[in-house]
Amino acid sequence: MKELILKARRAIRFLFYKDLSIDNQIKISEILNDDELEYLFWKMSKADRHHSLEVLNRTENQTKNKELLKLSLLHDIGKSISEYSWIFRIFAELKIATNRKAYNYLNHEDIGYDLLKQNISNDEISKYYFENLLTTKNEILDKTDF
C-alpha cells in the first residue's frame, strides 16, 4: 500500500514538473563535472531530470559522497531512450503494459549502464553505477529515490 501511495504521489508530481532553474542547472553541472555525463543527463525527459534533482537534494542530506551525488543525477538515464507518459509508467509498473517499451522502462537501470559504457570515456562512473545501482542498490539511494 505504501508503494502505491508513493507511485501516486510521483504521478501527480509528474504533471507539474517545470524546467530547471539556472541555479539548479549550475548545481547539476558542478556535480557531474563532465561534458559526457551532462549530455546523458540532458537527454532525459523534463520529468526525469526534475525527479533526479529531487533525488540529488535528498541524497545531499544523507552524504557528501561525490560519486553517489553523481549517481543520484544519473540513476534514470536509461529512460532517455524513449518517451514514457505518466500513465504508461503506471501501466508498466502494474504489468498492464507488457510490450518491449514497458520492458525497457522497467529495466532502465540496465539500459543506463549500457549508455554509460557506450558514451563515457571514464569507466570509473560506469563501474560505480554497476556496483551501487545494479549489483546492490546503495542504501542511501534506495532511501532517496522515491
Secondary structure, 3 states (H helix, E strand, C coil): CHHHHHHHHHHHHHCCCCCCCHHHHHHHHHHHCCHHHHHHHHHCCHHHHHHHHHHHHHHHCCCCCHHHHHHHHHCCHHHHHCCCCHHHHHHHHCCCCCCHHHHHHHCHHHHHHHHHHHHCCCHHHHHHHHHHHHHCCCHHHHHHCC
